[in-house]
Amino acid sequence: MKDIISIRDTSKKEIEKILINSESMERLMKSGSDKLKGKILATLFFEPSTRTKLSFESAMFHLGGNCVDFSKEKSSLIKGESFSDTIKIVDSYCDVLVIRNPVEGSARLAAEIAKKPVINAGDGANQHPTQTLLDLYTIKKSKGKIRDLNIALLGDLKYGRTTHSLAYALSMFGAKLTFISPDELKMPRRVTDEIKEKFNAEIQTKNELNKNLNYDIIYVTRIQKERFPDPQEYERVKGTYKINLDVLGKDTLVMHPLPRVDEISREVDNTKHALYFKQASYGIPVRMAILDLLVNSVTK
């Protein structure tokens, strides 16, 4: 495994290895490590990020490495330098690159250009594979398994890159899926067709939010205003769903890749249902495992 660009490029065995190593990294966080001492992570974020960027940087520091931060506004891109030349230059300054870009396919292009490992931190509405890996880790830690769990993905399934990656991975591990979204924001057919064909996935689709949602996990996503080509389309669907204590089943856990707007009531935050802040914290050990795997595989 040289790069992590799409969850579709990653085998079940490789994912399981990352999840196992993440447990080790969680323990290692308490003592520190020099596994990546002298190594440098370059973060290239062409879109805003809090959790992904900071958790990658924290992961690198926990492993004894260092980080260099690329800023589009302060770079030679402003002077007209091409994306390709930028990647070649940054590649020569580091040992691993993490990139987020609004253009679908940009991370794969970067991986074709760079000699060092490239990690996709989100390319438009396409993929976000490391978010999926930490989501799987969160589910396994909280429920003890993934297979046969009833999991609902709710909200913006059309533009939500996290759900595209996650639906594929959950199907690979044998979860039962329900997609809940407005008609305008349904899961792309290419995603549903693929997981049905490859994994014989069990999928239900709904557009209404009923009471007593007795799922093992509800994975809520923000309706992403910035992805809509038509502002009026966003106005029609914003605020469609609201997760509060009235709609949750007794043992249902709520996940969210964050940031949230108004789709989860604050009353859920301090209850046993809320898993989203713990979910975000798992970004550090999971990304430690990813960095260790990629950088050391290149070194070997």
N, C-alpha and C positions, 0 to 999 in steps of 0.2 A: 504494500500500500504506500504509494509515493505521495498522493494528494488526497484530500477529502473535498470533493466538488459536489457530488450528489449522493444521497443515500442509496440510489439505485446502483451505484458503482461498488457498494460495500456489501460483502456477503454476511450471512447470518453468523457465521463463525467469527468473522472479524468484529462484528458488533458485540458479540458475547465476550470476546477478549477485551474490548474496550471497557465494557461494563464491569468485568472482574477487576481489571486494573484500576478502575475508578475507585473501587472499595479500598484498594491499597493506597491510592493517592489521598483518599480522605483521611486515612490514618497518618500518612506522611506529612500532611499539612500541619500537624501539631508539633512535629520535630524539625521540619525544614529538610532541605535536600540540596545536593550539588550535582544532581544527575545531568543538568544542562548548564553547568558552570561554563562560562566563556561563550555561550551561544546567544544569538540575538534574534528576537522576534520583531518583525516589522508589521505594524498595523496600518492598513490602508483603508480608511473608511470614507467613502464618498457620500454616505448618508449618515444621519445621526444615529448614535448608539450609546446606551448606558451599560446594560447588563453584559452584552456580548463583548464589547471592547474592554471594559474594566475586568471582567472575569478572565479573559485571555491574558491580559497584562498581569493580573494577580497570579494566575497559574504559572506564568513564566518566572515570576519572582520567587514563588514557592519552590521552584525547581532549581533555583540558583542562577537563572539566566537574566538577561537584560532585554529592554524593549526600546525601539525607536519608533516614533510616531510620525506618520505622513499626514500632512494637511493639504488638501486640494487648493485651498485659498492662498496658501503660502508656497505653493510649488510652481515648477516651470510649466505645468499645464496651462496656467494663466497666460504664459508667454507663447503658447501654441505647441508645446511639446506633445507628441502623440502618446496615447495610452500604452502602446507597445514599447516605446523608448523608456517611458517611466518605469514600467515593470522590469525591463532589463537593468536599469540603473539600481532600483531598490533591491533587486535580486542579488546584485554584487555587494550589497552592504549588510546582508543578513543571512541567517540560516534557515528561516521559515517565514512565509508571508501569510497574513490573514487579511482577506479583502472583502469589503462590502461595497456593492455598486448597484445603482438602480437599473442597470441594463442587464436583461436576462442573457446568460451565456458569458458574461464578462469574466467570471471566475475561471471557467474552463479555458477561455482564451489566455488568461494570465498563466494558467498551469502549462499551456502549450509553449509559452514564451520563456517562463522561468525554469532554471535548472534546480532551484531549491523547492522544497515542498510548498504547496499552496493550499490554503484552507478557505473554503467558501463560507463567509459569514453572512450570506444573504445576497442573492442576485435578483433584484426586482421582485416580481411575484412568483418566482420560479422555485428555488430551493433554499433551505437553511439546515443543512445536515447536522451541524453540531448541536443546534437546538433540539433536534430530534433525539440525538444520543443522550442528552441530559434529561429529556422528557422520558425516555425509556428507563433510564436509571431511576428517576423519581418514582415512576409507576412500580417498578420492581421492588424498590426499597419500601414503598408504602403498602403494597398489596402482596408482595412476596412472589408474584408471578405476573405474566402478561397474557399467556394463553387462556382463552375462554372468558376473559374479562369482557363485560359489556361497557363499551366506551363510546360516549357521544362527543362528536366534534361540532361545535356550535358557533355561529356567527358568520364571519366573512370567509367563506370557503373558496371563493373564486380568486381573490387577490392574496389570500393569506398563505404565504410561502411555507410557514411552519406547518400548516395542516396538510399541504401537499406531500411534504417529506414524511410527516408522522403517519398519515394514512397508509403509505407504502410500508413503513417499518412495522406498524401494528399488525397489518395483514400478514407480513412475513412471519411474525411471532404468534399468529393464531388468535388475535383478539376479534371480538364481534363488534362491528361498527355501526353507529347511527349518525347520519349527517343531518344536522338541523340548521337551516338557513333560509333567508328569503329566496324567492324564486330567482331574483336577479343575481344572487350571490352563491349559487349552487357550486358544489365541487366540480371542477372541469371534467368533462366526459373522458378525456384522455387518462385521467388519474383513476377514475372508477373502472374503466374498461381494463386497464393494465392490472390492477390488483385483483380483479375478478378472474382474469385469465391466468395470471401467474400463481395466485395463492388460493383461488376458489373462495375469495373473501365473502363473508356474510354481511350484507349492507342493507340497512333500512334508511329511507330518506323521509324527512318531515320538514314542514315550514312553520309549525306552531309549537310554542313552549307551554306544555301542560304542567299541572301541579304534580307533586310526588314523582319527581324524576329519579326513579330507582336504578340509576346506572352506577357502576362501580366508580367511574370517573366521568366528569363532564369537563371537557377541554374547551374553554371559552376563548374566543378571539375578538379583538377590537375590529370594528368596521372602519377600514382604513381610508380616511378622507383623501390622503395624498395619492392613492392609487387610482382614483376615479377619473376617467377622462372627461366625464360630464358631471359638473357640480350638482345639477338637478337630480341626477341619479342617486348621488349620496344623500341629498336632502330627503328623498323618498324612503330610504332604508335606515337612516341613522336612528339609534335608540330603539330598534326593533325588539331587542331582547334585554331583559334585566334579571340577573340571577340574584335571588334573595332567599331567605330562610323558608319562605312559604312554598317554594317550588322544589326544594331539595329533599331527596330521600334520606332516610335515617343514616345510612352509612356511605352516602355519596361524597366523594372528594372532588374538589374543584381545582382545576389547573388553569393557568393562563400564561402565555409567553411574556406578557407585559410589554409595553405599558398598557394600562387600562384607562378607559375614559369614564363611562357610566354603566358598563355592562355587568359589573358585579357590585352589589350593594356593600357599603362599608360595614354593615352589620354582620357580614359573613367573616370578616377578617380575623376576629378573635375566637372563632369557633373551631370545632374539630374538622369541619368541612374544608377549611382553607388550606390549600397545599401550595399556592402559587409563590409565596415568599421563600418557603423551603426549596421549592423547585428552582428558583433563581439562584439560591446559594449553592446548589449542586453543580452549577456551571463551572466552578473552580476545579473540583477534583476530576470532573469529566474532561475538561479541557487540558488539565495536567496530563491525563492519560493519553489524550490525542497528541499533544506536543511531544511527549516522551516517545511515543510509538513512531511518529513521523521523523523526528530529528535523529533519533538513534538508529532507525532503519537506514537512513542515508549515510550516517557515519560508518555503519558496519559495511 
